[in-house]
Amino acid sequence: MNNHKPGKNPFYYILLLILAGEAVFILPFVLARVFRPTFLSAFELSNLELGYCFSIYGIVALLSYGFGGVIADKLEPRKLMAASLILTAAGGIYLATYPSYTMLKVLYGYWGFTTIFLLWAAMIKATRIWGGVSRQGRAFGFLDGGRGLVAAGFGSLGVLIFSLFIPGETTELSDLTREEAFSYVILVSSALVAVIGILVWYFLKVKTPEIQNRSETKIFARNNIRTVLGYRSVWLLMIIILCAYVGYKTTDVFSLYASDVMLFSEVDSAKTGTFLLYIRPVVGVLIGFLADRHKASFYLVGGFVVTLVGSVLFASGILGPGQEIAFFLSMLLTAMGIYSARVLYFAVLEEGKIPLALTGTAVGIVSFIGYTPDIFAGPMMGYLLDESPGEKGQQHVFAVLAVFSIVGLIASYLFYRLANRTPGKRIS
């Protein structure tokens, strides 16, 4: 039985989890999301080649989820998370040297290990401990919403630094100017990630509640993976996370849409990507509080409905130059749905009656399948964008998102019914 109570750990713990949980992904993903046109030009990559970098990251991450989950149930979160941040920051220093495409792929594989094996399950477990039984929605709402704010802050800082080193509002930059400006963005981001790692090491001393009694510990030691796989909720969560994560990966192309379809400058495209990041904290906190007042799984269903509507708007081809207001409203709608689902897919662990003692293992297992878009989404979107440049490729990407939204909607509805009809029911 899960009887952990909130309030044993101070509020600044969740702030440290927020900082660590997003800072570690700034270098592998957020910079490429906010500065996608610049990133492609500076490293001389096609969309497909960048997708392959993400895919290599995903393969290493996939192997790391399960093992990292088991370790997270044995070691202190602060030690794992601090090591993750500092090692990830070291990779950022190498990124600023503009390595070859081959070495860039190696770097993304390295990041797949440092960000996932060491940090992911430890962060989720520490957040669940902080939230207790009664405020899981709030805990994960703060986590993901706060992570969005951190990403937005990094994005805004990056845009500011980048703009300081380029002349005016020009849409054409020389290779030397672009690379010099972007290298400063990378180095400053790396330094901040390392500083957050040091703060986590010294201050994130989470007090684990006394829930791992002897019987639970024996179960964990003997057959925790088998036990976790016995929950129907775990199997549904695999599908839910997979579909929601495809949506999250699709947010990578909004800045490129602004550049290729809406014809924005590189700076304005980066500002578009940053604006998107500011939507995430608002949605995260709002949905988190609502989920504690009602079933989190109910709002999970709603998130997929909204994502479906937004993706259909983009796939329809009705958004183009001169329709800036419609573009931003459609982007806002789509992002609200995507971020709502992202906030809640771990907040429903409590509804799924998964024991806290097995959180790390459960997170590792559902992540093993749920985060496979790290492997296929990048190359898939890159292929669609490169084969049909401009608006047509963007329509294809959002049509794929619509399909995954439908599947996620079905899985989340089944989870909602399961959570409300058969508490704790397991597969025999």
C-alpha positions in Angstrom: 0.0 0.0 0.0 1.2 3.5 -0.8 1.0 5.6 2.4 3.7 8.2 1.8 2.7 11.6 2.9 3.6 15.0 1.5 5.4 17.7 3.5 8.4 15.8 4.7 10.7 17.5 2.2 10.9 21.3 1.9 9.6 23.2 -1.1 13.1 24.1 -2.4 13.6 20.4 -3.2 11.0 20.6 -6.0 12.8 23.7 -7.3 16.0 21.8 -7.5 14.3 18.9 -9.2 12.8 21.4 -11.7 16.2 23.0 -12.4 18.0 19.7 -12.8 15.2 18.0 -14.7 15.3 20.5 -17.6 18.9 21.8 -17.4 20.2 18.3 -18.3 18.2 18.4 -21.6 19.2 21.9 -22.7 22.3 20.9 -24.6 21.0 17.8 -26.4 17.5 19.1 -27.2 16.4 22.6 -26.2 19.1 24.5 -28.1 18.3 22.5 -31.3 14.6 23.2 -30.7 14.8 26.9 -30.2 17.6 27.5 -32.7 16.8 24.7 -35.2 17.6 26.7 -38.4 20.8 28.0 -36.8 21.8 24.6 -35.5 21.3 23.0 -38.9 23.4 25.7 -40.6 26.2 25.9 -38.0 26.7 22.1 -38.0 26.0 21.8 -41.7 23.3 19.2 -41.2 20.1 18.2 -42.9 16.9 17.6 -41.0 17.4 13.9 -41.5 21.0 14.0 -40.2 20.0 15.8 -37.1 17.2 13.2 -36.7 19.9 10.5 -36.8 21.7 12.2 -34.0 18.5 12.1 -31.9 18.0 8.5 -32.9 21.5 7.5 -31.6 20.6 9.3 -28.4 17.4 7.4 -28.2 19.1 4.0 -28.7 21.5 4.6 -25.8 18.7 6.1 -23.7 16.5 3.1 -24.4 19.2 0.8 -23.0 19.6 3.1 -20.0 16.0 3.4 -18.9 15.7 -0.1 -17.3 19.1 -0.2 -15.7 18.8 3.4 -14.5 15.4 2.6 -13.0 16.9 -0.3 -10.9 19.8 1.9 -9.7 17.3 4.7 -8.8 15.7 2.4 -6.3 19.0 1.8 -4.6 21.0 5.1 -4.6 20.4 8.6 -3.5 18.8 10.8 -6.2 21.2 13.7 -5.6 24.3 11.7 -6.3 22.9 10.3 -9.6 21.4 13.7 -10.7 24.5 15.7 -9.9 26.8 13.4 -11.8 24.4 13.5 -14.7 24.4 17.3 -14.9 28.2 17.7 -14.6 28.9 15.0 -17.2 26.3 16.5 -19.6 27.8 19.9 -19.2 31.2 18.5 -20.2 29.7 17.3 -23.4 28.5 20.9 -24.1 32.0 22.2 -24.0 32.9 19.7 -26.8 29.8 20.7 -28.7 31.1 24.3 -28.8 34.1 23.1 -30.9 31.7 22.2 -33.7 32.7 18.5 -34.1 32.3 16.6 -37.3 29.0 14.9 -38.0 30.5 11.5 -37.0 31.6 12.9 -33.6 28.3 14.7 -33.2 26.6 11.3 -33.3 29.0 10.0 -30.7 28.3 13.0 -28.5 24.5 12.4 -28.7 25.1 8.7 -27.7 27.2 10.0 -24.7 24.3 12.3 -23.7 21.9 9.4 -24.0 23.8 7.8 -21.1 24.4 10.8 -19.0 20.9 12.2 -19.1 18.9 9.0 -18.8 20.9 6.3 -17.0 21.9 8.7 -14.2 19.0 11.1 -13.9 15.6 10.1 -15.3 14.2 7.5 -12.9 15.9 9.2 -9.9 14.1 12.5 -10.8 10.7 10.9 -11.2 11.0 8.9 -8.0 12.2 12.0 -6.0 9.2 14.0 -7.4 6.7 11.3 -6.4 8.2 11.2 -2.9 7.8 15.0 -2.6 4.2 14.9 -3.8 3.0 12.1 -1.5 -0.4 10.5 -2.1 -2.6 13.6 -2.2 -0.7 15.9 -4.5 0.8 13.9 -7.3 -0.8 16.2 -9.9 0.7 19.2 -8.3 4.1 17.6 -7.9 4.3 16.6 -11.6 2.6 19.8 -12.7 5.3 21.8 -10.8 8.0 19.6 -12.2 7.0 19.8 -15.9 5.7 23.3 -15.8 8.8 24.4 -13.9 11.0 22.6 -16.4 9.2 24.5 -19.2 10.0 27.8 -17.4 13.7 26.7 -17.0 13.8 25.8 -20.7 12.2 29.1 -21.6 14.7 31.0 -19.5 17.6 29.2 -21.2 16.0 29.8 -24.5 15.5 33.6 -23.8 19.0 33.9 -22.5 20.3 32.0 -25.6 18.4 34.3 -28.0 19.8 37.4 -26.1 23.3 36.1 -26.3 22.9 35.1 -29.9 21.4 38.5 -30.9 24.3 40.4 -29.2 26.7 38.9 -31.7 24.8 39.4 -35.0 24.1 42.7 -36.8 20.5 44.0 -36.6 17.6 42.0 -37.8 19.3 40.6 -40.9 17.9 37.3 -42.2 21.3 36.3 -43.8 24.3 35.5 -41.6 27.9 34.6 -42.5 29.0 31.2 -41.4 31.7 32.7 -39.1 29.3 35.1 -37.5 26.7 32.4 -36.9 29.2 29.9 -35.4 30.8 32.5 -33.1 27.5 33.7 -31.8 26.1 30.2 -31.3 29.3 29.0 -29.6 28.7 31.5 -26.8 25.2 30.3 -26.4 26.5 26.7 -26.0 29.3 27.6 -23.5 27.1 29.7 -21.3 24.4 27.0 -21.2 27.1 24.4 -20.3 28.4 26.5 -17.4 24.9 26.9 -16.0 24.2 23.2 -16.3 27.3 22.4 -14.3 26.4 25.0 -11.6 23.0 23.4 -11.2 24.7 20.0 -10.8 26.8 21.4 -7.9 23.7 22.8 -6.2 21.9 19.4 -6.5 24.9 17.6 -4.9 25.0 19.9 -1.9 21.3 20.6 -1.3 19.0 17.9 -2.7 19.0 15.5 0.3 15.6 14.0 -0.1 14.1 12.2 2.9 12.7 8.9 1.7 9.5 8.0 3.5 9.4 4.7 5.4 7.4 2.7 2.9 9.9 0.1 2.0 9.1 -2.4 4.7 10.7 -5.8 4.7 8.1 -7.5 2.6 8.2 -4.7 -0.1 12.0 -4.9 -0.1 11.9 -8.7 -0.6 9.6 -8.3 -3.5 11.9 -5.6 -5.0 14.9 -7.8 -4.6 13.3 -11.0 -6.1 11.1 -10.1 -8.9 10.4 -6.4 -9.1 10.2 -6.3 -12.9 7.8 -9.2 -13.0 5.7 -7.5 -10.3 5.5 -4.2 -12.2 4.6 -5.9 -15.5 1.6 -7.5 -13.7 -0.2 -4.1 -13.7 -2.5 -3.3 -16.6 -1.9 0.4 -15.9 1.8 -0.1 -16.8 1.0 -1.5 -20.2 -1.4 1.3 -21.0 1.2 3.9 -19.7 3.7 2.6 -22.2 1.3 3.4 -25.1 0.2 6.7 -23.5 3.8 8.0 -23.0 4.8 6.9 -26.5 2.0 8.8 -28.2 2.5 11.9 -25.9 6.2 11.9 -26.5 5.7 11.9 -30.3 3.8 15.1 -29.6 6.6 16.6 -27.6 9.1 15.7 -30.2 6.9 17.5 -32.8 7.4 20.8 -30.9 11.0 20.7 -32.3 9.7 21.8 -35.7 7.6 24.8 -34.7 10.6 27.2 -35.0 11.4 25.6 -38.4 7.7 26.1 -39.4 8.1 29.8 -38.5 11.2 30.0 -40.7 10.2 27.8 -43.7 6.4 28.5 -43.9 5.8 31.8 -42.1 9.1 33.2 -43.5 10.4 34.5 -40.2 14.1 35.5 -39.7 16.4 33.3 -37.7 16.1 35.5 -34.6 12.3 35.7 -34.9 12.1 31.9 -35.5 14.2 31.4 -32.3 11.8 33.8 -30.5 8.9 31.6 -31.7 10.5 28.5 -30.2 11.1 30.4 -26.9 7.5 31.6 -26.8 6.4 28.0 -27.1 8.5 27.1 -24.0 6.7 29.7 -21.9 3.4 28.0 -22.6 4.7 24.9 -20.8 5.0 26.2 -17.3 1.5 27.8 -17.4 -0.1 24.6 -18.6 1.9 22.5 -16.2 0.9 24.3 -13.0 -2.7 24.8 -14.1 -3.2 21.2 -15.1 -1.3 20.0 -12.0 -3.7 21.7 -9.6 -6.8 20.6 -11.6 -5.6 17.0 -11.6 -5.4 17.1 -7.7 -9.1 18.2 -7.7 -10.2 15.5 -10.1 -8.8 12.4 -11.7 -5.5 13.1 -13.4 -6.4 10.5 -16.0 -9.5 12.6 -17.0 -7.3 15.5 -18.0 -4.9 13.2 -19.7 -7.8 12.2 -22.0 -8.5 15.9 -22.6 -4.9 16.6 -23.5 -4.9 14.1 -26.4 -8.2 15.6 -27.6 -6.7 19.1 -27.8 -3.5 17.8 -29.4 -5.6 16.1 -32.1 -7.5 19.3 -32.9 -4.3 21.4 -33.1 -2.4 18.8 -35.3 -5.3 18.7 -37.7 -5.2 22.5 -38.1 -1.5 22.4 -39.0 -1.9 19.4 -41.2 -4.7 21.1 -43.2 -2.4 23.7 -44.7 -4.5 26.7 -43.8 -1.7 28.4 -41.9 0.8 30.4 -44.0 2.4 33.9 -44.5 0.2 36.8 -43.4 -1.6 34.6 -40.9 0.6 35.2 -37.9 -2.2 35.4 -35.4 -3.8 32.2 -36.6 -0.4 30.5 -36.5 0.3 31.6 -32.9 -3.2 30.6 -31.8 -2.9 27.2 -33.4 0.6 26.7 -32.0 -0.8 27.7 -28.5 -3.7 25.2 -28.8 -1.4 22.3 -30.0 1.2 23.0 -27.3 -1.5 23.1 -24.6 -2.6 19.6 -25.5 0.9 18.2 -25.8 2.1 19.7 -22.5 -1.0 18.6 -20.6 -0.4 15.0 -21.6 3.3 15.3 -20.8 2.5 16.7 -17.3 0.2 13.9 -16.4 1.6 10.6 -17.7 3.6 10.1 -14.6 1.2 11.8 -12.3 -1.2 8.9 -12.9 1.2 6.3 -11.3 -0.7 6.7 -8.1 -4.0 6.0 -9.9 -2.5 2.9 -11.4 -1.8 1.6 -7.9 1.9 1.1 -8.5 3.8 0.9 -5.2 6.2 3.7 -4.5 8.9 1.2 -3.6 8.8 0.1 -7.2 8.7 3.5 -8.8 12.2 3.5 -10.3 11.6 0.1 -11.9 8.2 1.0 -13.2 9.5 4.3 -14.6 12.3 2.4 -16.3 9.9 -0.2 -17.8 7.3 2.2 -19.2 10.1 4.6 -20.4 11.7 1.7 -22.3 8.7 1.6 -24.7 7.3 5.1 -24.1 10.4 7.0 -25.1 11.2 5.0 -28.3 10.3 8.2 -30.2 13.8 9.3 -29.3 14.9 6.7 -31.8 12.4 7.0 -34.6 10.7 10.4 -34.4 13.8 12.5 -35.3 14.6 10.5 -38.5 10.9 10.2 -39.4 10.3 14.0 -39.2 13.7 14.7 -40.8 12.8 12.4 -43.8 9.3 14.0 -44.2 10.7 17.5 -44.0 13.6 16.9 -46.4 11.6 14.9 -48.9 8.9 17.6 -49.1 10.6 20.9 -48.2 8.5 23.7 -46.8 4.8 23.6 -46.1 4.1 20.2 -47.6 6.6 18.4 -45.3 5.3 20.2 -42.3 1.8 19.0 -43.1 3.0 15.5 -43.3 4.7 15.8 -39.8 1.5 17.1 -38.2 -0.6 14.4 -40.0 1.6 11.8 -38.3 1.0 13.6 -34.9 -2.8 13.4 -35.5 -2.5 9.6 -35.9 -0.6 9.2 -32.7 -3.0 11.5 -30.9 -5.9 9.2 -31.8 -4.0 6.2 -30.4 -3.0 8.1 -27.3 -6.6 9.2 -26.8 -7.9 5.6 -26.9 -5.2 4.3 -24.5 -5.7 7.2 -22.0 -9.5 6.6 -22.1 -8.9 2.9 -21.3 -6.6 3.9 -18.4 -9.2 6.3 -17.1 -11.8 3.5 -17.1 -9.4 1.1 -15.5 -8.4 3.5 -12.7 -12.0 4.2 -11.8 -13.4 0.7 -12.2 -10.9 -1.8 -10.9 -8.5 -0.4 -8.3 -5.3 -2.3 -8.2 -6.4 -4.9 -10.7 -3.5 -6.8 -12.3 -2.9 -9.1 -15.2 -3.0 -12.7 -14.1 
